[in-house]
Amino acid sequence: MSVPPRYRAKSRVDVSGEESRAKAVAVATELFALTGFKGTSVAAVAARTGLSQSGLLHHFPSKAALLTAVLEERDWQDGEFLAGSAGPPLGWAAFDALAALVARNSTRPHLVGLFVRLAAEATEPAHPAHTWVREHYSGLQRWLAAAVRSGQERGEIAADAPVGSIVRTTIAVIDGLQQQWLLQPDEVSMTAEFEAFAGTLRARWAR
């Protein structure tokens, strides 16, 4: 009888391969954040990972595949942090969760830098991250719109609150704060500024 894959003991080769993949993703995250997708070479990632270029390409057949792995890891981490085991927060809880994520990101400048740089580069349709960036914003817009509407249905948020405007402004504030914080980390507090913005929303639209 075969052992189900999830319970099968991993060989040293499997473990070593997973460790190499994880290290490569971490290294690529830092390099993409510093020099962007175009400015980062597979050779540079391989060298800092401790692999040969062919060894890295065994795990990631192209630089675009490596970028995909980096973005998927970022999404997974943020999704786990925001939703946890209870599912996506709704109503004002969604804005509390975003404030917590902003605070968390203030300790991860390499990930903030990665997103800001790639989001700018990926406005070009030919960029490998273009689809990811579009889907990132679409997903964020859908979640926040659902959160506001849920708050309206539960009586937390005023029925006449402009859902679309609140969603777009919230995303713009987060993105703008990230850009300013990267440029002036000693002068801009993303956490305090976003909490102040969320407080203004509550003061205007809470019921």
ChimeraX attribute file (.defattr): number of C-alpha atoms within 10 A of each C-alpha:
attribute: neighborCount
match mode: 1-to-1
recipient: residues
	/A:1	3
	/A:2	5
	/A:3	8
	/A:4	7
	/A:5	8
	/A:6	7
	/A:7	7
	/A:8	9
	/A:9	9
	/A:10	11
	/A:11	9
	/A:12	9
	/A:13	9
	/A:14	11
	/A:15	11
	/A:16	12
	/A:17	14
	/A:18	13
	/A:19	12
	/A:20	18
	/A:21	19
	/A:22	16
	/A:23	17
	/A:24	24
	/A:25	22
	/A:26	16
	/A:27	19
	/A:28	28
	/A:29	26
	/A:30	19
	/A:31	20
	/A:32	24
	/A:33	22
	/A:34	15
	/A:35	15
	/A:36	21
	/A:37	23
	/A:38	11
	/A:39	10
	/A:40	17
	/A:41	15
	/A:42	18
	/A:43	16
	/A:44	13
	/A:45	26
	/A:46	20
	/A:47	14
	/A:48	14
	/A:49	20
	/A:50	13
	/A:51	15
	/A:52	15
	/A:53	15
	/A:54	13
	/A:55	13
	/A:56	23
	/A:57	17
	/A:58	12
	/A:59	15
	/A:60	19
	/A:61	12
	/A:62	13
	/A:63	20
	/A:64	15
	/A:65	14
	/A:66	22
	/A:67	19
	/A:68	17
	/A:69	20
	/A:70	23
	/A:71	22
	/A:72	13
	/A:73	16
	/A:74	15
	/A:75	13
	/A:76	12
	/A:77	11
	/A:78	15
	/A:79	14
	/A:80	12
	/A:81	16
	/A:82	19
	/A:83	13
	/A:84	11
	/A:85	8
	/A:86	7
	/A:87	10
	/A:88	18
	/A:89	20
	/A:90	19
	/A:91	22
	/A:92	20
	/A:93	14
	/A:94	20
	/A:95	23
	/A:96	17
	/A:97	17
	/A:98	21
	/A:99	22
	/A:100	17
	/A:101	16
	/A:102	23
	/A:103	17
	/A:104	14
	/A:105	17
	/A:106	19
	/A:107	10
	/A:108	11
	/A:109	17
	/A:110	18
	/A:111	19
	/A:112	20
	/A:113	22
	/A:114	23
	/A:115	22
	/A:116	18
	/A:117	18
	/A:118	23
	/A:119	18
	/A:120	12
	/A:121	19
	/A:122	18
	/A:123	14
	/A:124	11
	/A:125	11
	/A:126	10
	/A:127	15
	/A:128	18
	/A:129	21
	/A:130	18
	/A:131	13
	/A:132	16
	/A:133	19
	/A:134	14
	/A:135	12
	/A:136	14
	/A:137	13
	/A:138	11
	/A:139	12
	/A:140	14
	/A:141	18
	/A:142	11
	/A:143	17
	/A:144	25
	/A:145	21
	/A:146	19
	/A:147	23
	/A:148	27
	/A:149	21
	/A:150	17
	/A:151	21
	/A:152	20
	/A:153	13
	/A:154	13
	/A:155	13
	/A:156	17
	/A:157	22
	/A:158	18
	/A:159	17
	/A:160	8
	/A:161	16
	/A:162	13
	/A:163	16
	/A:164	13
	/A:165	10
	/A:166	17
	/A:167	19
	/A:168	15
	/A:169	12
	/A:170	20
	/A:171	15
	/A:172	12
	/A:173	15
	/A:174	18
	/A:175	16
	/A:176	13
	/A:177	19
	/A:178	24
	/A:179	19
	/A:180	14
	/A:181	19
	/A:182	17
	/A:183	11
	/A:184	11
	/A:185	14
	/A:186	8
	/A:187	9
	/A:188	16
	/A:189	18
	/A:190	24
	/A:191	20
	/A:192	13
	/A:193	16
	/A:194	22
	/A:195	19
	/A:196	13
	/A:197	18
	/A:198	18
	/A:199	14
	/A:200	12
	/A:201	17
	/A:202	16
	/A:203	10
	/A:204	12
	/A:205	17
	/A:206	18
	/A:207	13
